[in-house]
Amino acid sequence: MKVRVDVMLKTGVLDPQGEAVRHALGALGFEGVEGARQGKVIELDLADGTSEDEVKAMCEKLLANTVIESYAIHM
């Protein structure tokens, strides 16, 4: 079973990579970009029957720093 976890910095947390992307797009002539945030996507290939609670535990313990990041699970 394939599961995707999207991890993003929480609102209000400084995102230097996102700001670098926004700046670079402006330098390339894409003037309409007012903001950018960069995150990560983690794809897991799990055994059938793996519960969403187990995936949540994986996120809480390793995949996301829940102090500064939020995550969304797509099963």
Secondary structure, DSSP 8 states (H G I E B T S, - for coil): -EEEEEEEE-TTS--HHHHHHHHHHHHTT-TT-------EEEEEE--TT--HHHHHHHIIIII--TTTEEEEEE-
